Amino acid sequence: MKPRVLFVCVENANRSQMAEAFAKLYGGDRIEAYSAGSKPSGVINPKAIRFMAELDYDLGQHRSKSLSEINGEFDAVITMGCGDNCPWIPAKRREDWQLADPKHMDDEAYRAVRDDIGRRVQALLEALI
């Protein structure tokens, strides 16, 4: 079976969406990647869409989802630094990456968060696949 990974943040509009995208980019059909939010905004941040497009990934095809829409067991659940706003979800592996929310950052800082997420996802996938 493919490893199942869930990335969680509050709004499911930036960090967790980019992490899901990187997991799909790097893991391809060897992994099942999902993202969700504890209080989803209902939209993907246009900056996230723009900066993932720079890496040839169309984040515009994603949608902001609630944790209540996500089912099943996970091999890894990764929270993005949302503290008490991210509920406990059972998983074999749990990590909190403590990433700053980039939604109000300038372009350079936003890209830095994006690239950090990409490196972390790549390391996670190396451990799981």
C-alpha positions in Angstrom: 0.0 0.0 0.0 1.0 3.6 -0.6 1.9 5.7 2.4 -0.9 8.2 3.2 0.2 11.7 4.3 -2.0 14.5 5.6 -0.7 18.1 5.9 -2.7 20.3 8.2 -2.9 24.1 8.9 -5.6 26.4 10.0 -7.0 27.9 6.7 -5.7 25.2 4.2 -4.9 28.1 1.9 -1.1 28.3 1.9 1.4 26.0 3.7 -0.6 22.8 3.8 -1.7 23.2 0.2 1.9 23.7 -0.9 3.0 20.7 1.1 0.4 18.5 -0.6 1.5 19.8 -3.9 5.2 19.0 -3.2 4.2 15.5 -2.0 2.4 15.0 -5.3 5.3 16.5 -7.3 8.0 14.4 -5.6 6.1 11.3 -4.7 4.0 10.9 -7.8 1.9 7.7 -7.7 4.0 6.3 -4.8 2.1 8.3 -2.2 -1.3 9.5 -1.3 -1.1 13.2 -0.2 -3.9 15.3 1.3 -4.2 18.6 3.0 -6.9 20.1 5.2 -7.6 22.9 7.6 -9.1 23.2 11.1 -10.9 26.4 10.0 -10.6 26.4 6.2 -10.8 29.7 4.3 -12.6 28.1 1.3 -10.0 29.6 -1.1 -6.4 29.0 -2.1 -4.2 32.1 -1.6 -3.4 33.5 -5.1 0.2 33.9 -4.0 0.4 30.1 -3.3 -1.1 29.5 -6.8 1.4 31.9 -8.4 4.5 30.7 -6.6 3.7 27.0 -7.2 3.1 27.8 -10.8 6.8 28.9 -10.9 7.6 25.3 -10.2 5.1 24.0 -12.9 2.4 22.9 -10.4 -1.2 24.1 -10.9 -2.4 24.7 -7.3 -5.5 26.3 -8.8 -6.9 22.8 -9.2 -6.9 22.3 -5.4 -9.6 23.5 -3.1 -9.5 24.5 0.6 -10.9 21.6 2.7 -12.0 21.0 6.2 -10.5 18.2 8.4 -14.1 16.8 8.6 -13.8 16.0 4.9 -10.7 13.8 5.4 -11.1 10.1 6.3 -9.0 7.1 6.9 -5.7 6.3 8.6 -2.5 8.1 7.9 1.2 7.1 7.9 2.1 10.7 8.7 0.3 13.8 9.8 2.2 17.0 9.5 1.0 20.2 11.1 2.3 23.5 10.0 2.7 25.3 13.3 -0.9 25.9 14.1 -0.6 24.8 17.7 -3.9 24.2 19.5 -5.9 25.1 16.3 -4.8 21.8 14.8 -6.6 18.9 16.5 -4.9 15.6 17.1 -5.2 13.1 14.3 -4.0 9.6 14.7 -1.0 8.6 12.6 2.1 6.4 12.8 4.2 9.5 12.5 3.4 13.0 13.6 5.4 16.2 13.1 4.8 19.9 13.7 7.0 21.9 11.3 6.4 25.3 13.1 6.3 27.2 9.8 5.3 30.9 9.8 2.1 31.6 7.8 3.3 33.3 4.6 0.0 34.9 3.6 1.1 38.4 4.4 4.7 38.1 3.5 6.5 39.8 0.6 7.3 37.7 -2.5 10.9 36.8 -1.4 9.8 35.7 2.1 6.9 33.7 0.6 9.2 31.9 -1.8 11.5 31.1 1.1 8.7 29.4 3.0 7.6 27.6 -0.1 11.2 26.3 -0.7 11.5 25.3 3.0 8.3 23.3 2.7 9.6 21.6 -0.5 12.8 20.5 1.3 10.9 19.2 4.3 8.4 17.3 2.1 11.3 15.8 0.2 13.0 14.6 3.4 9.6 13.2 4.7 9.0 11.2 1.5 12.6 9.8 1.6 11.7 8.4 5.0 8.3 7.1 4.0 8.8 5.7 0.5 
